[in-house]
Amino acid sequence: MEYVNYIALACSFVALALSIIAGARVGKFERSTADTDWETLANLTGDIAALKRTAQTLNNRLNGMNKAVVPQDQIIQQMIEHQNVEQIRRGG
């Protein structure tokens, strides 16, 4: 039963260390954003919206390229027709 106490103590130390690290990160973030005004925030929001539109446009293009589904029978038929045309040209 004693090992349970040691495990709980170790978890407590880990939780304390993680909370100190999180507090330091929050303080660093607050210091880095202290001089941010509303105009800068509005510009960042506009830039993010433009990047989002660009990413959506690119994804739509890529999805359009991937979703061009052609039935396999049609592909085989086109290959056969193409081979027939090449044979006629070679023989003539």
Sequence and secondary structure as in RCSB ss.txt:
>XXXX:A:sequence
MEYVNYIALACSFVALALSIIAGARVGKFERSTADTDWETLANLTGDIAALKRTAQTLNNRLNGMNKAVVPQDQI
IQQMIEHQNVEQIRRGG
>XXXX:A:secstr
 HHHHHHHHHHHHHHHHHHHHHHHHHHHHHHHTTT  HHHHHHHHHHHHHHHHHHHHHHHHHHHHHT    HHHH
HHHHHHHHHHHHHHHH 
